[in-house]
Amino acid sequence: MINVTQEELLNAGVHFGHLKRKWNPKMAAYIFMERNGIHIIDLNKTHAKMEEAAAAVKQIAKSGKKILFVATKKQAKEIVASAAKSVNMPYITERWPGGMLTNFATQRKSVKKMTSLDKMLTDGTAAHLSKKERLMMARQKTKMEKLIGSISDLNRLPAALFIVDTVKEHIAVNEAINLGIPTIAINDTNSDPSLIDFPIPANDDASKSVELIMSIMVKAVEEGLAERKVDKEQERERDAANEEEAEDTKMSAVTDEEGEAPSAGRGPKSPGGSGRPRKAGPRK
């Protein structure tokens, strides 16, 4: 169970939705009331949905897979980037690269090119180039790092996407749906929660609201990683115990073989040495 109270949610402004005229009717189930033309989100449902989302995030982290965090809006990008970095997860906070998921192989080529440019500029390979060419390479590398530097360690498609503002990040949502990648998102009253696997009805414009929800998700990731570490340690201990038991069994078998009596069916040798019966001959 997540450790957050309704008072904390209220103080962070999680309950404030959009203007009534901007609402999406599919969010009706999560709206508590209307006040001064603004929809108020039901925090009981927010809390329940956050628990579901946190449980999903924890399980993904425990399995050792990656969650891609996406937030390009001004008031959320720094918060999301900082939170994702703290748990070593990939993130997109500048601009969603078209085909980021559906054309993942091309994105990996871009990452490799960025890595290659960095290597050329640092190991002296580009020293023979003109000053203008080196400057152009440096600018290209900087631009690529800004856009895709945060996904340089993402070697395969992420196990899930965490999205802030599904209306703004609709391309990311569509790509995830096309590939069957689970989505977790903060859904404000102007969005469509039916597109998201784990929607969290909440204010996606207030930085305090985003920060509070991100802190809960980060904690879920940390718990998942901690449980994964414990499981691995227990597995190593079991393997070591099994190896020790197998070695003991082997040593016991060798000891038994060394202590065995001579095999049956072989009688004592005759005094003559050959053990064969001598033929009786005529006496002289």
C-alpha positions in Angstrom: 0.0 0.0 0.0 1.3 3.4 -0.9 2.2 5.8 1.9 0.3 8.9 1.0 -2.6 10.7 2.6 -5.5 12.6 1.1 -4.2 15.7 2.8 -0.9 15.4 0.9 -2.8 14.9 -2.3 -4.9 18.1 -1.6 -1.8 20.1 -0.7 -0.2 19.1 -3.9 -3.3 20.2 -5.9 -3.8 16.7 -7.4 -7.6 17.2 -7.3 -7.7 20.2 -9.6 -8.9 19.3 -13.1 -9.4 21.4 -16.3 -12.2 23.7 -17.1 -15.5 22.0 -17.6 -15.6 23.0 -21.3 -12.3 21.2 -21.9 -13.3 17.9 -20.3 -13.3 14.5 -21.8 -16.6 12.6 -21.0 -14.6 9.4 -20.6 -13.1 10.9 -17.4 -16.6 11.2 -15.8 -16.1 8.2 -13.6 -13.1 10.0 -11.9 -14.7 13.4 -11.4 -16.1 14.2 -8.0 -17.8 17.6 -8.6 -17.6 20.9 -10.4 -16.6 24.1 -8.7 -16.4 27.5 -10.3 -16.3 25.9 -13.8 -13.5 23.6 -12.9 -13.8 19.8 -12.5 -12.6 18.4 -9.2 -11.1 14.9 -9.3 -12.2 12.2 -6.8 -9.1 11.6 -4.7 -10.4 8.3 -3.4 -10.2 7.0 -6.9 -6.9 8.7 -7.5 -5.4 6.9 -4.5 -6.8 3.5 -5.6 -5.4 4.0 -9.1 -2.1 5.0 -7.8 -1.9 1.8 -5.8 -2.5 -0.2 -8.9 0.0 1.7 -10.9 2.7 1.5 -8.2 2.1 -2.3 -8.0 2.6 -2.6 -11.7 5.8 -0.5 -11.7 7.2 -2.5 -8.8 6.6 -5.8 -10.5 8.3 -4.5 -13.7 11.3 -3.3 -11.8 11.5 -6.6 -9.9 11.6 -8.4 -13.2 14.7 -6.4 -14.2 13.0 -4.7 -17.1 13.0 -1.0 -18.0 10.3 1.6 -17.8 10.5 4.6 -20.2 9.4 7.9 -18.5 8.0 10.5 -20.9 7.2 14.1 -20.1 8.0 17.0 -22.4 5.9 19.7 -20.9 7.8 22.5 -19.2 6.6 22.1 -15.6 7.2 18.3 -15.6 10.3 17.6 -17.6 12.9 18.4 -14.9 11.0 16.5 -12.2 10.6 13.4 -14.4 14.2 13.5 -15.6 15.5 13.8 -12.0 13.2 11.0 -10.8 14.2 8.6 -13.7 17.9 9.2 -13.2 17.6 8.4 -9.5 16.6 4.8 -10.3 18.6 4.5 -13.5 15.6 4.4 -15.8 15.4 5.8 -19.4 13.4 9.0 -20.1 12.4 11.4 -22.8 11.9 15.0 -21.7 12.9 17.1 -24.8 10.9 15.9 -27.7 9.4 12.5 -28.6 11.4 11.2 -31.6 8.9 9.9 -34.1 9.2 6.1 -34.4 10.9 5.9 -31.1 9.2 2.6 -30.4 7.8 1.5 -33.8 11.1 2.1 -35.5 13.4 1.2 -32.6 16.2 -0.2 -34.8 16.7 3.2 -36.4 16.8 4.9 -33.0 19.5 2.5 -31.9 21.5 3.4 -35.0 21.2 7.1 -33.9 22.5 6.2 -30.4 25.4 4.3 -31.9 26.2 7.3 -34.1 26.2 9.6 -31.1 28.5 7.2 -29.2 30.8 7.1 -32.2 31.0 10.9 -32.5 31.8 11.2 -28.8 34.5 8.6 -29.1 36.1 10.4 -32.2 36.1 13.7 -30.3 37.6 12.3 -27.2 40.2 9.9 -28.4 41.8 12.2 -30.9 40.5 10.5 -34.0 39.0 13.7 -35.2 42.2 15.7 -34.7 43.1 15.5 -38.4 39.8 17.2 -39.4 39.5 20.9 -39.8 38.3 23.1 -37.0 35.0 23.7 -38.8 34.4 20.0 -39.2 35.2 19.3 -35.5 32.9 22.1 -34.5 30.0 20.6 -36.6 30.6 17.2 -35.1 30.5 18.6 -31.6 27.3 20.5 -32.3 25.7 17.3 -33.8 26.8 15.3 -30.8 25.4 17.9 -28.3 22.0 17.9 -30.2 21.8 14.2 -30.2 22.7 13.9 -26.6 19.9 16.4 -25.7 17.3 14.4 -27.6 18.3 10.7 -27.1 21.2 10.8 -24.6 18.9 9.7 -21.9 18.0 6.4 -23.7 21.6 5.4 -24.6 21.3 2.4 -22.3 18.0 1.3 -23.6 19.1 -1.7 -25.7 15.6 -3.2 -26.2 12.0 -2.0 -26.2 10.9 -0.9 -22.7 8.6 -3.1 -20.7 6.2 -0.1 -20.1 5.8 3.6 -20.5 5.1 6.1 -17.8 3.5 9.3 -19.4 2.7 12.7 -18.0 -0.1 14.3 -20.1 -1.4 11.8 -22.6 -2.9 14.5 -24.7 0.5 16.2 -25.3 2.3 12.8 -25.7 -0.4 11.2 -27.9 2.2 9.9 -30.4 4.0 8.0 -27.6 0.6 6.6 -26.5 -0.2 5.5 -30.1 3.1 3.8 -30.6 2.8 1.9 -27.3 -0.7 0.7 -28.2 0.5 -0.4 -31.7 3.3 -2.5 -30.1 1.2 -3.7 -27.1 3.5 -2.0 -24.6 1.7 -1.4 -21.3 1.2 2.3 -20.4 0.9 4.0 -17.0 -0.1 7.7 -17.1 -1.3 10.7 -15.2 -4.7 11.5 -16.8 -6.2 14.9 -16.3 -9.9 15.6 -17.0 -9.2 16.5 -20.6 -7.7 13.1 -21.5 -9.0 9.7 -22.5 -8.2 7.1 -19.7 -9.5 4.2 -21.9 -6.3 4.3 -23.9 -4.1 3.7 -20.8 -3.6 0.4 -19.0 -3.0 2.0 -15.6 -4.5 5.5 -15.6 -3.9 7.8 -12.6 -6.6 10.5 -12.5 -4.8 13.6 -11.3 -3.6 17.1 -12.2 -0.9 16.9 -14.8 -0.2 20.6 -15.0 0.9 21.4 -11.4 4.5 20.6 -10.7 3.7 19.7 -7.1 1.2 17.1 -8.3 3.6 15.6 -10.8 6.4 15.6 -8.2 4.3 13.8 -5.6 3.1 11.1 -8.0 6.7 10.6 -9.4 8.0 10.2 -5.8 5.5 7.3 -5.3 6.5 5.7 -8.6 10.2 6.0 -7.8 9.6 4.4 -4.4 7.8 1.5 -6.2 10.8 1.1 -8.5 13.2 1.1 -5.6 11.1 -1.5 -3.7 11.0 -3.7 -6.8 14.8 -3.5 -7.3 15.4 -4.2 -3.6 13.2 -7.4 -3.8 15.0 -8.4 -7.0 18.4 -8.1 -5.2 17.1 -10.2 -2.3 15.8 -12.9 -4.6 19.1 -13.0 -6.5 21.0 -13.4 -3.2 18.7 -16.2 -2.1 19.1 -17.9 -5.4 22.9 -17.7 -5.1 22.7 -19.2 -1.6 20.5 -22.0 -2.9 22.9 -22.7 -5.8 25.9 -22.8 -3.4 24.0 -25.1 -1.0 23.1 -27.4 -3.9 26.7 -27.5 -5.1 28.0 -28.3 -1.6 25.4 -31.1 -1.3 26.4 -32.5 -4.7 30.1 -32.4 -3.7 29.4 -34.2 -0.4 27.4 -36.8 -2.3 30.3 -37.3 -4.7 32.9 -37.6 -1.9 30.6 -40.1 -0.1 30.4 -42.3 -3.2 34.2 -42.3 -3.7 34.7 -43.3 0.0 32.2 -46.2 -0.4 34.0 -47.5 -3.6 37.4 -47.5 -1.8 36.0 -49.5 1.1 34.4 -52.2 -1.0 35.4 -55.9 -0.5 36.9 -57.9 -3.5 34.3 -59.0 -6.0 32.7 -62.4 -5.6 33.4 -65.4 -7.9 37.2 -65.3 -7.6 38.5 -68.1 -5.4 42.0 -68.2 -3.7 44.9 -69.1 -6.0 46.6 -72.5 -5.7 50.0 -72.8 -4.2 51.4 -73.4 -7.7 50.5 -69.8 -8.6 48.4 -70.4 -11.7 45.3 -71.5 -9.9 44.6 -74.1 -12.6 44.2 -77.8 -11.6 47.2 -80.0 -12.6 46.7 -83.1 -14.7 47.3 -86.5 -13.1 50.1 -88.4 -14.9 51.5 -91.9 -14.5 53.9 -92.4 -11.6 57.4 -93.5 -12.4 
